[in-house]
Amino acid sequence: MSEQEKAVGQESVSSPKVQNKAKTPAKKTEKKPNRIARWFKDLRGELKKVTWPTGKDTMKNVGTVILCVIIVGIFIWVFDFVARQVVEALLALFR
């Protein structure tokens, strides 16, 4: 080892400055951003990337949903009507 390496090695072992740094917790010099503020910032950035539908597209989708709800409602009504007629016919046979 060279003289400088020996001096550095001895300094780290015997130097009170190095020992004090190891014992005391390091103070934070950098301030971390608030978690909530960072979340809103990220949210805003992600919302800028979204491709928003136009009003025409929205109305088309709303119409499709309403039409599907009506069709499913009709199927349920028909099934309920048929099931009720079958149950009434079976009950009429056994009276």
N, CA, C and O atoms as a GROMACS GRO file, in nm:
protein
  380
    1MET      N    1   0.084  -0.118   0.000
    1MET     CA    2   0.000   0.000   0.000
    1MET      C    3   0.088   0.124   0.000
    1MET      O    4   0.198   0.126   0.054
    2SER      N    5   0.035   0.225  -0.062
    2SER     CA    6   0.108   0.350  -0.064
    2SER      C    7   0.082   0.425   0.067
    2SER      O    8  -0.004   0.386   0.146
    3GLU      N    9   0.155   0.530   0.087
    3GLU     CA   10   0.140   0.611   0.209
    3GLU      C   11   0.003   0.676   0.215
    3GLU      O   12  -0.055   0.690   0.323
    4GLN      N   13  -0.050   0.717   0.099
    4GLN     CA   14  -0.180   0.784   0.096
    4GLN      C   15  -0.291   0.686   0.134
    4GLN      O   16  -0.383   0.722   0.208
    5GLU      N   17  -0.283   0.564   0.082
    5GLU     CA   18  -0.386   0.465   0.114
    5GLU      C   19  -0.383   0.430   0.262
    5GLU      O   20  -0.488   0.411   0.324
    6LYS      N   21  -0.263   0.422   0.320
    6LYS     CA   22  -0.252   0.394   0.463
    6LYS      C   23  -0.311   0.508   0.544
    6LYS      O   24  -0.380   0.487   0.644
    7ALA      N   25  -0.282   0.631   0.499
    7ALA     CA   26  -0.333   0.748   0.571
    7ALA      C   27  -0.486   0.753   0.564
    7ALA      O   28  -0.551   0.783   0.664
    8VAL      N   29  -0.543   0.723   0.448
    8VAL     CA   30  -0.688   0.724   0.432
    8VAL      C   31  -0.749   0.612   0.517
    8VAL      O   32  -0.851   0.633   0.582
    9GLY      N   33  -0.688   0.496   0.516
    9GLY     CA   34  -0.738   0.384   0.595
    9GLY      C   35  -0.732   0.412   0.744
    9GLY      O   36  -0.825   0.377   0.817
   10GLN      N   37  -0.625   0.474   0.790
   10GLN     CA   38  -0.614   0.508   0.932
   10GLN      C   39  -0.711   0.619   0.969
   10GLN      O   40  -0.768   0.619   1.078
   11GLU      N   41  -0.730   0.714   0.878
   11GLU     CA   42  -0.819   0.824   0.906
   11GLU      C   43  -0.964   0.776   0.922
   11GLU      O   44  -1.036   0.823   1.010
   12SER      N   45  -1.004   0.681   0.837
   12SER     CA   46  -1.141   0.635   0.845
   12SER      C   47  -1.165   0.556   0.973
   12SER      O   48  -1.278   0.551   1.022
   13VAL      N   49  -1.062   0.494   1.027
   13VAL     CA   50  -1.079   0.416   1.149
   13VAL      C   51  -1.072   0.507   1.272
   13VAL      O   52  -1.152   0.493   1.364
   14SER      N   53  -0.976   0.597   1.273
   14SER     CA   54  -0.952   0.674   1.394
   14SER      C   55  -1.010   0.815   1.392
   14SER      O   56  -1.013   0.881   1.496
   15SER      N   57  -1.054   0.861   1.280
   15SER     CA   58  -1.104   0.998   1.271
   15SER      C   59  -1.239   1.011   1.341
   15SER      O   60  -1.332   0.934   1.312
   16PRO      N   61  -1.251   1.106   1.431
   16PRO     CA   62  -1.379   1.123   1.500
   16PRO      C   63  -1.488   1.177   1.407
   16PRO      O   64  -1.607   1.154   1.431
   17LYS      N   65  -1.449   1.248   1.300
   17LYS     CA   66  -1.549   1.300   1.207
   17LYS      C   67  -1.621   1.186   1.137
   17LYS      O   68  -1.743   1.191   1.122
   18VAL      N   69  -1.548   1.086   1.095
   18VAL     CA   70  -1.608   0.974   1.023
   18VAL      C   71  -1.696   0.895   1.118
   18VAL      O   72  -1.804   0.850   1.079
   19GLN      N   73  -1.651   0.876   1.241
   19GLN     CA   74  -1.729   0.799   1.337
   19GLN      C   75  -1.857   0.873   1.374
   19GLN      O   76  -1.961   0.809   1.390
   20ASN      N   77  -1.854   1.004   1.387
   20ASN     CA   78  -1.972   1.081   1.420
   20ASN      C   79  -2.075   1.075   1.307
   20ASN      O   80  -2.195   1.070   1.332
   21LYS      N   81  -2.029   1.077   1.183
   21LYS     CA   82  -2.120   1.070   1.071
   21LYS      C   83  -2.192   0.936   1.069
   21LYS      O   84  -2.310   0.928   1.033
   22ALA      N   85  -2.122   0.833   1.108
   22ALA     CA   86  -2.184   0.701   1.106
   22ALA      C   87  -2.288   0.688   1.216
   22ALA      O   88  -2.386   0.616   1.199
   23LYS      N   89  -2.269   0.756   1.329
   23LYS     CA   90  -2.360   0.744   1.442
   23LYS      C   91  -2.485   0.830   1.426
   23LYS      O   92  -2.594   0.787   1.464
   24THR      N   93  -2.471   0.949   1.372
   24THR     CA   94  -2.586   1.039   1.359
   24THR      C   95  -2.655   1.013   1.226
   24THR      O   96  -2.589   0.991   1.124
   25PRO      N   97  -2.786   1.016   1.227
   25PRO     CA   98  -2.858   0.994   1.100
   25PRO      C   99  -2.836   1.112   1.005
   25PRO      O  100  -2.829   1.228   1.047
   26ALA      N  101  -2.827   1.080   0.879
   26ALA     CA  102  -2.805   1.184   0.779
   26ALA      C  103  -2.932   1.267   0.763
   26ALA      O  104  -3.043   1.213   0.756
   27LYS      N  105  -2.915   1.397   0.759
   27LYS     CA  106  -3.029   1.486   0.740
   27LYS      C  107  -3.065   1.490   0.592
   27LYS      O  108  -2.977   1.489   0.506
   28LYS      N  109  -3.193   1.495   0.566
   28LYS     CA  110  -3.238   1.499   0.427
   28LYS      C  111  -3.223   1.642   0.375
   28LYS      O  112  -3.283   1.736   0.427
   29THR      N  113  -3.144   1.654   0.272
   29THR     CA  114  -3.127   1.786   0.212
   29THR      C  115  -3.223   1.803   0.096
   29THR      O  116  -3.265   1.915   0.066
   30GLU      N  117  -3.259   1.691   0.029
   30GLU     CA  118  -3.353   1.699  -0.081
   30GLU      C  119  -3.494   1.680  -0.028
   30GLU      O  120  -3.521   1.592   0.053
   31LYS      N  121  -3.583   1.764  -0.074
   31LYS     CA  122  -3.721   1.757  -0.029
   31LYS      C  123  -3.800   1.675  -0.130
   31LYS      O  124  -3.803   1.708  -0.248
   32LYS      N  125  -3.865   1.569  -0.084
   32LYS     CA  126  -3.945   1.487  -0.173
   32LYS      C  127  -4.080   1.555  -0.194
   32LYS      O  128  -4.134   1.616  -0.102
   33PRO      N  129  -4.134   1.545  -0.315
   33PRO     CA  130  -4.266   1.605  -0.338
   33PRO      C  131  -4.373   1.527  -0.261
   33PRO      O  132  -4.361   1.407  -0.237
   34ASN      N  133  -4.475   1.598  -0.226
   34ASN     CA  134  -4.585   1.539  -0.152
   34ASN      C  135  -4.647   1.427  -0.236
   34ASN      O  136  -4.660   1.442  -0.358
   35ARG      N  137  -4.684   1.315  -0.174
   35ARG     CA  138  -4.738   1.200  -0.246
   35ARG      C  139  -4.868   1.237  -0.317
   35ARG      O  140  -4.889   1.197  -0.432
   36ILE      N  141  -4.953   1.311  -0.252
   36ILE     CA  142  -5.082   1.347  -0.311
   36ILE      C  143  -5.061   1.442  -0.428
   36ILE      O  144  -5.125   1.428  -0.533
   37ALA      N  145  -4.974   1.538  -0.411
   37ALA     CA  146  -4.947   1.633  -0.519
   37ALA      C  147  -4.887   1.560  -0.639
   37ALA      O  148  -4.922   1.588  -0.754
   38ARG      N  149  -4.797   1.466  -0.613
   38ARG     CA  150  -4.736   1.389  -0.722
   38ARG      C  151  -4.841   1.304  -0.792
   38ARG      O  152  -4.838   1.289  -0.914
   39TRP      N  153  -4.936   1.246  -0.714
   39TRP     CA  154  -5.041   1.163  -0.772
   39TRP      C  155  -5.129   1.247  -0.866
   39TRP      O  156  -5.162   1.202  -0.976
   40PHE      N  157  -5.167   1.368  -0.822
   40PHE     CA  158  -5.249   1.454  -0.907
   40PHE      C  159  -5.173   1.498  -1.032
   40PHE      O  160  -5.232   1.510  -1.139
   41LYS      N  161  -5.044   1.521  -1.018
   41LYS     CA  162  -4.964   1.560  -1.133
   41LYS      C  163  -4.958   1.446  -1.234
   41LYS      O  164  -4.972   1.468  -1.355
   42ASP      N  165  -4.938   1.323  -1.185
   42ASP     CA  166  -4.936   1.207  -1.274
   42ASP      C  167  -5.073   1.184  -1.337
   42ASP      O  168  -5.082   1.149  -1.454
   43LEU      N  169  -5.178   1.204  -1.258
   43LEU     CA  170  -5.314   1.188  -1.309
   43LEU      C  171  -5.340   1.286  -1.423
   43LEU      O  172  -5.396   1.248  -1.526
   44ARG      N  173  -5.301   1.408  -1.404
   44ARG     CA  174  -5.322   1.510  -1.507
   44ARG      C  175  -5.245   1.474  -1.635
   44ARG      O  176  -5.297   1.490  -1.745
   45GLY      N  177  -5.122   1.424  -1.618
   45GLY     CA  178  -5.044   1.384  -1.735
   45GLY      C  179  -5.108   1.268  -1.809
   45GLY      O  180  -5.107   1.265  -1.932
   46GLU      N  181  -5.164   1.172  -1.735
   46GLU     CA  182  -5.229   1.057  -1.800
   46GLU      C  183  -5.358   1.100  -1.870
   46GLU      O  184  -5.390   1.049  -1.977
   47LEU      N  185  -5.432   1.192  -1.808
   47LEU     CA  186  -5.557   1.236  -1.871
   47LEU      C  187  -5.531   1.314  -2.000
   47LEU      O  188  -5.618   1.318  -2.088
   48LYS      N  189  -5.415   1.375  -2.013
   48LYS     CA  190  -5.381   1.445  -2.136
   48LYS      C  191  -5.357   1.346  -2.250
   48LYS      O  192  -5.373   1.380  -2.367
   49LYS      N  193  -5.319   1.222  -2.215
   49LYS     CA  194  -5.292   1.120  -2.316
   49LYS      C  195  -5.419   1.052  -2.367
   49LYS      O  196  -5.416   0.983  -2.469
   50VAL      N  197  -5.530   1.071  -2.297
   50VAL     CA  198  -5.655   1.004  -2.332
   50VAL      C  199  -5.712   1.063  -2.460
   50VAL      O  200  -5.712   1.185  -2.479
   51THR      N  201  -5.763   0.975  -2.547
   51THR     CA  202  -5.834   1.020  -2.665
   51THR      C  203  -5.981   1.026  -2.629
   51THR      O  204  -6.047   0.923  -2.616
   52TRP      N  205  -6.034   1.147  -2.613
   52TRP     CA  206  -6.171   1.165  -2.570
   52TRP      C  207  -6.264   1.156  -2.690
   52TRP      O  208  -6.231   1.206  -2.797
   53PRO      N  209  -6.381   1.091  -2.673
   53PRO     CA  210  -6.474   1.080  -2.785
   53PRO      C  211  -6.543   1.214  -2.812
   53PRO      O  212  -6.558   1.298  -2.723
   54THR      N  213  -6.584   1.230  -2.936
   54THR     CA  214  -6.656   1.352  -2.972
   54THR      C  215  -6.801   1.340  -2.923
   54THR      O  216  -6.844   1.233  -2.881
   55GLY      N  217  -6.874   1.450  -2.928
   55GLY     CA  218  -7.014   1.448  -2.888
   55GLY      C  219  -7.097   1.354  -2.975
   55GLY      O  220  -7.188   1.287  -2.926
   56LYS      N  221  -7.064   1.349  -3.104
   56LYS     CA  222  -7.136   1.261  -3.196
   56LYS      C  223  -7.112   1.115  -3.160
   56LYS      O  224  -7.206   1.035  -3.159
   57ASP      N  225  -6.986   1.079  -3.130
   57ASP     CA  226  -6.954   0.942  -3.089
   57ASP      C  227  -7.026   0.905  -2.959
   57ASP      O  228  -7.075   0.793  -2.944
   58THR      N  229  -7.031   0.998  -2.867
   58THR     CA  230  -7.097   0.973  -2.739
   58THR      C  231  -7.246   0.947  -2.759
   58THR      O  232  -7.301   0.854  -2.700
   59MET      N  233  -7.311   1.028  -2.842
   59MET     CA  234  -7.453   1.008  -2.867
   59MET      C  235  -7.480   0.875  -2.939
   59MET      O  236  -7.579   0.808  -2.912
   60LYS      N  237  -7.390   0.838  -3.029
   60LYS     CA  238  -7.403   0.709  -3.099
   60LYS      C  239  -7.394   0.594  -2.999
   60LYS      O  240  -7.472   0.499  -3.005
   61ASN      N  241  -7.298   0.602  -2.906
   61ASN     CA  242  -7.282   0.498  -2.805
   61ASN      C  243  -7.401   0.494  -2.710
   61ASN      O  244  -7.446   0.386  -2.671
   62VAL      N  245  -7.453   0.610  -2.672
   62VAL     CA  246  -7.570   0.615  -2.585
   62VAL      C  247  -7.689   0.550  -2.654
   62VAL      O  248  -7.763   0.473  -2.592
   63GLY      N  249  -7.708   0.579  -2.782
   63GLY     CA  250  -7.818   0.519  -2.859
   63GLY      C  251  -7.804   0.367  -2.866
   63GLY      O  252  -7.902   0.294  -2.854
   64THR      N  253  -7.681   0.320  -2.885
   64THR     CA  254  -7.657   0.176  -2.891
   64THR      C  255  -7.691   0.110  -2.758
   64THR      O  256  -7.753   0.003  -2.755
   65VAL      N  257  -7.652   0.172  -2.649
   65VAL     CA  258  -7.682   0.116  -2.516
   65VAL      C  259  -7.832   0.112  -2.491
   65VAL      O  260  -7.884   0.012  -2.443
   66ILE      N  261  -7.901   0.219  -2.523
   66ILE     CA  262  -8.046   0.223  -2.503
   66ILE      C  263  -8.116   0.116  -2.587
   66ILE      O  264  -8.206   0.048  -2.539
   67LEU      N  265  -8.074   0.101  -2.713
   67LEU     CA  266  -8.131  -0.001  -2.800
   67LEU      C  267  -8.108  -0.141  -2.744
   67LEU      O  268  -8.200  -0.224  -2.744
   68CYS      N  269  -7.988  -0.168  -2.695
   68CYS     CA  270  -7.957  -0.299  -2.637
   68CYS      C  271  -8.041  -0.324  -2.512
   68CYS      O  272  -8.088  -0.436  -2.491
   69VAL      N  273  -8.060  -0.224  -2.430
   69VAL     CA  274  -8.143  -0.239  -2.308
   69VAL      C  275  -8.287  -0.271  -2.346
   69VAL      O  276  -8.350  -0.356  -2.283
   70ILE      N  277  -8.339  -0.205  -2.447
   70ILE     CA  278  -8.476  -0.231  -2.491
   70ILE      C  279  -8.489  -0.374  -2.545
   70ILE      O  280  -8.586  -0.444  -2.514
   71ILE      N  281  -8.393  -0.416  -2.627
   71ILE     CA  282  -8.398  -0.552  -2.684
   71ILE      C  283  -8.391  -0.658  -2.574
   71ILE      O  284  -8.469  -0.753  -2.576
   72VAL      N  285  -8.300  -0.642  -2.480
   72VAL     CA  286  -8.290  -0.738  -2.369
   72VAL      C  287  -8.417  -0.736  -2.285
   72VAL      O  288  -8.464  -0.841  -2.241
   73GLY      N  289  -8.474  -0.618  -2.263
   73GLY     CA  290  -8.600  -0.608  -2.189
   73GLY      C  291  -8.713  -0.682  -2.258
   73GLY      O  292  -8.794  -0.747  -2.192
   74ILE      N  293  -8.719  -0.673  -2.392
   74ILE     CA  294  -8.822  -0.744  -2.467
   74ILE      C  295  -8.804  -0.895  -2.454
   74ILE      O  296  -8.901  -0.968  -2.434
   75PHE      N  297  -8.678  -0.942  -2.464
   75PHE     CA  298  -8.652  -1.086  -2.448
   75PHE      C  299  -8.694  -1.134  -2.309
   75PHE      O  300  -8.753  -1.241  -2.296
   76ILE      N  301  -8.663  -1.058  -2.208
   76ILE     CA  302  -8.701  -1.097  -2.071
   76ILE      C  303  -8.853  -1.098  -2.057
   76ILE      O  304  -8.909  -1.189  -1.995
   77TRP      N  305  -8.920  -0.998  -2.114
   77TRP     CA  306  -9.066  -0.992  -2.106
   77TRP      C  307  -9.129  -1.113  -2.176
   77TRP      O  308  -9.223  -1.173  -2.123
   78VAL      N  309  -9.078  -1.148  -2.297
   78VAL     CA  310  -9.131  -1.264  -2.370
   78VAL      C  311  -9.107  -1.392  -2.291
   78VAL      O  312  -9.197  -1.474  -2.279
   79PHE      N  313  -8.986  -1.410  -2.238
   79PHE     CA  314  -8.956  -1.531  -2.160
   79PHE      C  315  -9.046  -1.539  -2.038
   79PHE      O  316  -9.095  -1.647  -2.005
   80ASP      N  317  -9.067  -1.429  -1.970
   80ASP     CA  318  -9.153  -1.427  -1.852
   80ASP      C  319  -9.298  -1.462  -1.890
   80ASP      O  320  -9.365  -1.538  -1.820
   81PHE      N  321  -9.344  -1.407  -2.001
   81PHE     CA  322  -9.481  -1.435  -2.046
   81PHE      C  323  -9.497  -1.584  -2.078
   81PHE      O  324  -9.594  -1.647  -2.035
   82VAL      N  325  -9.401  -1.640  -2.154
   82VAL     CA  326  -9.408  -1.782  -2.190
   82VAL      C  327  -9.398  -1.870  -2.066
   82VAL      O  328  -9.474  -1.965  -2.052
   83ALA      N  329  -9.308  -1.840  -1.976
   83ALA     CA  330  -9.292  -1.919  -1.854
   83ALA      C  331  -9.420  -1.913  -1.770
   83ALA      O  332  -9.460  -2.014  -1.712
   84ARG      N  333  -9.482  -1.798  -1.761
   84ARG     CA  334  -9.606  -1.785  -1.683
   84ARG      C  335  -9.718  -1.868  -1.746
   84ARG      O  336  -9.794  -1.934  -1.675
   85GLN      N  337  -9.728  -1.866  -1.878
   85GLN     CA  338  -9.831  -1.944  -1.947
   85GLN      C  339  -9.810  -2.094  -1.926
   85GLN      O  340  -9.905  -2.169  -1.908
   86VAL      N  341  -9.682  -2.137  -1.930
   86VAL     CA  342  -9.651  -2.279  -1.908
   86VAL      C  343  -9.687  -2.320  -1.766
   86VAL      O  344  -9.748  -2.425  -1.746
   87VAL      N  345  -9.653  -2.241  -1.668
   87VAL     CA  346  -9.683  -2.272  -1.528
   87VAL      C  347  -9.834  -2.274  -1.507
   87VAL      O  348  -9.884  -2.363  -1.438
   88GLU      N  349  -9.907  -2.180  -1.562
   88GLU     CA  350 -10.053  -2.177  -1.548
   88GLU      C  351 -10.118  -2.298  -1.615
   88GLU      O  352 -10.214  -2.355  -1.563
   89ALA      N  353 -10.064  -2.339  -1.731
   89ALA     CA  354 -10.119  -2.456  -1.800
   89ALA      C  355 -10.094  -2.583  -1.719
   89ALA      O  356 -10.182  -2.668  -1.710
   90LEU      N  357  -9.976  -2.594  -1.659
   90LEU     CA  358  -9.946  -2.712  -1.576
   90LEU      C  359 -10.034  -2.715  -1.451
   90LEU      O  360 -10.079  -2.821  -1.409
   91LEU      N  361 -10.057  -2.600  -1.392
   91LEU     CA  362 -10.142  -2.595  -1.273
   91LEU      C  363 -10.287  -2.628  -1.308
   91LEU      O  364 -10.358  -2.689  -1.229
   92ALA      N  365 -10.331  -2.588  -1.427
   92ALA     CA  366 -10.468  -2.616  -1.470
   92ALA      C  367 -10.490  -2.766  -1.495
   92ALA      O  368 -10.600  -2.816  -1.477
   93LEU      N  369 -10.384  -2.836  -1.536
   93LEU     CA  370 -10.397  -2.980  -1.559
   93LEU      C  371 -10.420  -3.059  -1.430
   93LEU      O  372 -10.490  -3.160  -1.430
   94PHE      N  373 -10.361  -3.013  -1.322
   94PHE     CA  374 -10.368  -3.087  -1.197
   94PHE      C  375 -10.478  -3.040  -1.103
   94PHE      O  376 -10.478  -3.079  -0.986
   95ARG      N  377 -10.572  -2.958  -1.146
   95ARG     CA  378 -10.680  -2.911  -1.059
   95ARG      C  379 -10.798  -2.999  -1.068
   95ARG      O  380 -10.899  -2.974  -1.001
   0.00000   0.00000   0.00000
